[in-house]
């Protein structure tokens, strides 16, 4: 009886790949397409726009964080002042 052999295309699907992802799960659409040309003005413009937007978000985030911290300090100071007033009022009653 003759033992059936696998076709090379099928056998290749089950060979381990260097990336750790089985070849049968990889998709050509998700594979790296190579090096992007650095002199492509459209790509450069998009990268600069993306970087500028990221810097704007970082600045806005830092400002929002400073506002939040200032509000928290004000709340803490007000809480301490009210606590001191309450303790003084309670000390007068005793």
Buried (B, 14 or more C-beta within 10 A) or exposed (E): EEEEEEEEEEEEEEEEEEEEEEEEEEEEEEEEEEEEEEEEEEEEEEEEEEEEEEEEEEEEEEEEEEEEEEEEEEEEEEEEEEEEEEEEEEEEEE
